[in-house]
Every structure is written in C-alpha cells, then in structure tokens.
C-alpha cells in the first residue's frame, strides 16, 4: 500500500478542476446581479424540498435495521417517531416535537432495551 500520493500534473489538474466545479456549483446562485424570476409552479414545488429531504433521511432510519424492515413493533424508534409526529400535528413546534420524541424514545431504549 502506498503511503503518499505522487503529485503529477494530471493529479494537480484534476484537483483544481474539481475545486473549480465545486466552487461554481455552490456559488452559482450568488453570481447573478439580480434575483432570477422563477415560475410559480417551481416556487411552489421548492417549498416542499426541505420536507422531502428530511423525510428521505429520517424515514429509513426509523423503519430499517441493517437494511431490513423492522420485524417487531417493540422498537423504540417507532414509538418515538409516532409520538413526535402526533406532537407536531398538535403543537407545530419543532423544539417540543424533539423533546417529546426523545422523551418517549429514551426510556423505551434504555429501560426496556427495545
């Protein structure tokens, strides 16, 4: 196994190109002088992007264990997520939702071993 990278021109050029692409794509919306007009349908769709991203991250974490669906209802994650969802539906407060979800999850996980 090699311990060091050989800094040849192709390696340096590749690193510079990747850095340039990263800088351009992350700073793309900061470059224009004025705000771009977006169609109403796109603006409406973008409102749901954070929720969709959060669901895509959280949902598999709740219902999967090592790539398999949860096989039993005795899983603290299920009850914590359910309590958090009900709390959010009632209160619409993210901080209280997190506290309630963890207040249900932790005792089930720590004391019951679920």
C-alpha positions as CSV (number, residue, x, y, z in Angstrom):
1,X,0.0,0.0,0.0
2,X,1.3,3.4,-0.9
3,X,1.8,5.9,1.9
4,X,1.9,9.1,-0.2
5,X,0.4,10.5,-3.4
6,X,2.6,11.2,-6.3
7,X,1.8,14.8,-7.3
8,X,1.9,14.7,-11.0
9,X,0.3,17.2,-13.4
10,X,-2.8,15.1,-14.0
11,X,-3.4,14.8,-10.3
12,X,-3.0,18.6,-9.7
13,X,-5.1,19.4,-12.7
14,X,-7.9,17.1,-11.6
15,X,-7.8,18.6,-8.1
16,X,-8.0,22.1,-9.4
17,X,-10.8,21.2,-11.8
18,X,-12.8,19.5,-9.0
19,X,-12.3,22.5,-6.8
20,X,-13.4,24.8,-9.6
21,X,-16.6,22.8,-10.3
22,X,-17.4,22.7,-6.6
23,X,-16.9,26.5,-6.2
24,X,-19.0,27.2,-9.3
25,X,-21.9,24.9,-8.4
26,X,-22.1,26.0,-4.7
27,X,-21.7,29.7,-5.6
28,X,-23.9,29.6,-8.7
29,X,-26.8,31.4,-7.2
30,X,-24.6,34.1,-5.7
31,X,-23.1,35.1,-9.1
32,X,-26.1,37.0,-10.7
33,X,-26.6,40.7,-10.1
34,X,-30.4,40.3,-9.6
35,X,-32.7,37.6,-8.5
36,X,-33.9,35.1,-11.1
37,X,-37.6,35.0,-11.8
38,X,-38.9,31.6,-11.0
39,X,-42.2,30.2,-12.4
40,X,-44.9,29.9,-9.8
41,X,-45.0,26.1,-10.2
42,X,-41.3,25.8,-9.5
43,X,-41.5,28.1,-6.4
44,X,-44.4,26.1,-5.1
45,X,-42.5,22.8,-5.6
46,X,-39.3,24.1,-4.0
47,X,-41.3,24.8,-0.8
48,X,-41.5,21.1,-0.3
49,X,-37.9,20.3,-1.0
50,X,-36.7,20.5,2.7
51,X,-39.5,18.3,3.9
52,X,-38.8,15.8,1.2
53,X,-35.1,15.7,2.0
54,X,-35.8,15.3,5.8
55,X,-38.2,12.5,5.1
56,X,-35.7,10.8,2.9
57,X,-33.2,10.8,5.7
58,X,-35.4,10.1,8.7
59,X,-37.8,7.5,7.4
60,X,-35.2,4.8,6.6
61,X,-33.6,5.4,10.0
62,X,-36.9,4.8,11.7
63,X,-38.2,1.7,9.8
64,X,-35.0,-0.1,8.8
65,X,-32.4,-2.1,10.8
66,X,-29.3,-3.0,8.9
67,X,-31.1,-2.7,5.6
68,X,-34.1,-4.8,6.6
69,X,-37.6,-3.6,7.7
70,X,-38.3,-3.6,11.4
71,X,-39.7,-7.0,12.2
72,X,-41.4,-6.2,15.6
73,X,-43.5,-3.5,17.0
74,X,-41.2,-3.4,20.1
75,X,-38.9,-0.8,18.6
76,X,-38.3,2.4,20.4
77,X,-37.8,4.3,17.2
78,X,-41.3,3.6,16.0
79,X,-42.9,4.9,19.2
80,X,-40.6,7.9,19.4
81,X,-41.4,8.9,15.8
82,X,-45.1,8.4,16.3
83,X,-45.1,10.5,19.5
84,X,-43.1,13.2,17.7
85,X,-45.5,13.2,14.7
86,X,-48.5,13.5,16.9
87,X,-46.9,16.2,19.0
88,X,-46.0,18.2,15.8
89,X,-49.6,17.8,14.5
90,X,-51.0,19.2,17.7
91,X,-48.5,21.9,18.5
92,X,-46.5,22.8,15.3
93,X,-43.4,23.4,17.5
94,X,-40.2,21.7,16.4
95,X,-38.4,22.0,19.8
96,X,-41.3,20.5,21.7
97,X,-41.6,17.8,19.0
98,X,-37.9,16.8,19.5
99,X,-38.3,16.8,23.3
100,X,-41.4,14.6,23.2
101,X,-40.0,12.2,20.7
102,X,-36.8,11.7,22.7
103,X,-38.8,11.5,26.0
104,X,-40.7,8.5,24.5
105,X,-37.7,7.0,22.7
106,X,-35.0,7.1,25.5
107,X,-36.9,5.3,28.3
108,X,-38.0,2.6,25.9
109,X,-34.5,2.2,24.6
110,X,-32.6,2.4,28.0
111,X,-35.0,0.8,30.4
112,X,-36.9,-1.7,28.3
113,X,-34.0,-2.4,25.9
114,X,-36.1,-2.0,22.8
